[in-house]
Amino acid sequence: MQERPVGIVNLENELHEQLRRASKASFRSINGQAAFWIKIGMLCELNPGLTFQELVARELKEAGVEAVDDEVAAA
């Protein structure tokens, strides 16, 4: 079953501009970037003892993404 987008979020103009710029740099849609920021914000609040990098690594691992060793990748 595919999720349907719901709701509208009102943002200040400056925050929307930052969101637009970040979405280009991250190769995400504006909605995708907003969803990423929201999810990371929720994870930070629920796991205050973890760093951003630890949270992202945990999420990637749970999604089945395997880390590539830099030395192996360079060979």
C-alpha positions as CSV (number, residue, x, y, z in Angstrom):
1,M,0.0,0.0,0.0
2,Q,1.4,3.4,-1.0
3,E,1.4,6.3,1.4
4,R,-0.5,9.4,0.4
5,P,0.8,12.8,1.4
6,V,-1.4,14.6,3.9
7,G,-1.6,18.0,5.5
8,I,0.0,21.3,4.9
9,V,2.8,22.8,6.9
10,N,3.2,26.6,7.0
11,L,6.8,27.7,7.1
12,E,8.4,31.1,7.5
13,N,9.8,32.4,4.2
14,E,13.5,32.2,5.4
15,L,13.0,28.6,6.6
16,H,11.4,27.7,3.3
17,E,14.4,29.2,1.4
18,Q,16.8,27.2,3.5
19,L,14.8,24.1,2.8
20,R,14.9,24.8,-0.9
21,R,18.6,25.3,-0.9
22,A,19.3,22.2,1.2
23,S,17.1,20.1,-1.0
24,K,19.2,21.0,-4.0
25,A,22.5,20.3,-2.2
26,S,21.1,16.9,-0.9
27,F,19.5,15.9,-4.3
28,R,16.1,15.6,-2.6
29,S,12.7,17.1,-3.4
30,I,11.7,20.0,-1.1
31,N,9.2,17.7,0.5
32,G,11.8,14.9,0.8
33,Q,14.2,17.3,2.5
34,A,11.5,18.5,4.9
35,A,10.6,14.9,5.8
36,F,14.3,14.1,6.4
37,W,14.7,17.1,8.7
38,I,11.5,16.2,10.6
39,K,12.6,12.5,11.0
40,I,16.1,13.5,12.2
41,G,14.6,16.0,14.6
42,M,12.3,13.4,16.1
43,L,15.2,10.9,16.4
44,C,17.4,13.5,18.1
45,E,14.7,14.3,20.6
46,L,14.1,10.6,21.3
47,N,17.8,9.7,21.4
48,P,19.6,12.8,23.0
49,G,22.7,10.7,23.7
50,L,23.4,9.9,20.0
51,T,25.1,12.1,17.5
52,F,23.7,12.9,14.1
53,Q,26.2,10.5,12.5
54,E,25.3,7.7,14.9
55,L,21.6,8.3,14.2
56,V,22.1,8.2,10.4
57,A,24.4,5.1,10.7
58,R,21.7,3.3,12.8
59,E,18.9,4.2,10.3
60,L,21.0,3.0,7.3
61,K,21.9,-0.2,9.1
62,E,18.2,-0.8,9.9
63,A,17.4,-0.2,6.2
64,G,19.9,-2.9,5.2
65,V,22.6,-0.5,3.9
66,E,26.1,-1.9,4.4
67,A,29.0,0.5,5.0
68,V,31.9,0.3,2.5
69,D,35.4,0.3,4.0
70,D,37.3,3.3,2.5
71,E,40.5,1.3,2.0
72,V,38.6,-1.4,0.1
73,A,36.7,1.1,-2.0
74,A,40.0,2.9,-3.0
75,A,41.6,-0.4,-4.2
